[in-house]
């Protein structure tokens, strides 16, 4: 049977807890209604990985797309998706709904 010293056990436990905290991504939500994103500007922290939930409240599909973020994902009518973003450097990143580009657009501001 293997023995573990108390200091080694404490170190292992503390590393495990800090690793868990780092894996907990921040969450943000965008909604689509009447072919428009709300909010149109979303602020997120720099150098942090975030989970972005996009909820489509319209009965028709929309596509969350961003050349700046290198993301493209269809959101079914009355459905939702999750998109992982980051970590990003400070700046402004544009996104749009590919099926309604004239009304469905916005920006993510990273500070």
N, C-alpha and C positions, 0 to 999 in steps of 0.2 A: 504494500500500500504506500502511496506517495504522500509525503508530508509537505505542507506549504507553510512557510513562516507567516506570522501575523503581518509584518510590514509588507510582504509580497502580496498577501491577500488584500490588504487595504489599497495598495497601488493598483492591483488588477481591477478591483471594484471601482475605484475612482476613474480609471481610464475607460471602463465600460460605461459609466454614467456620463462622462463628458462626450464620448462618442455618440451616445444616444441623443444628447442635447444638440449636437451639431447636425444630426440627421433630421431633425424636426424642422421642416421647411415652413416658412411663413406662407399664409394663404390670402389670396385676393380674388375678388369676383367682378366680372363684367356681365352685364345682361344685354340681350338684344330684344328690342321691342319696336314694332313698326319700322323694322329695317334700320335701326339706329342703335349704336352702342351707348350704354350708360355705365359708368361715367365716360365721357369722351376723353378725359385726361385722368390717368391713373398714376399715382406716385408710389414708387417702391424704393427700398434702400439699395445703395450700391454694394457691390461685392457680396451679395446674399442670393442664394438660390431660393426662388419662390415658386409656389404652385398657383397657377392662375386658373380659376374655374370660369368657364364661359357658359352662361345659361341662355338658351334661346326660348323666349316666351312667345315667339311667332309660330304659327302652324306650319310654316314652310322652312326648309333647310337654309342655312347660311354657312359661309366658310370664314373662319378666323384665319387671316393670312397676314404675314409680315415679312417683307424682304429684309428689313433691318434685324429681325430676330431669327430669321431663317426658320419660320414656322408656317405650316399650312395644314389646317385640320377642319373637316366638315362637322358642323353642329346640326344634328337632325332637328326638325321642327318639334317644339316642346321638349327638347332634349338638352343635355349638357355634356361638356368635355372638360378635361383637365389638361393643362399645358404646363410643363416645367420650363422655367425661364431662369437664366443666369447661372452663375453670378455675372453681373454686368458692370461695366464702368459707368460713371456718371455721364448723362447725356439724354437725348430725346430719341425715342424709337417709335416709328409709325406702324400702325396696324390698320386693317380694313376688312370689310366683308366683301369677298370677291363677287358675290351674286348681286350686291347692291352698292357698288363702289361710290355712287353719287351721294348716298346718305349714311352708309355704315362705315365710319372711319373714326380714328382716334389716335392718341399718343400715350406712350408710357414714358414718364419722366423718372429717370434714375438719379437719386441724390445721395 
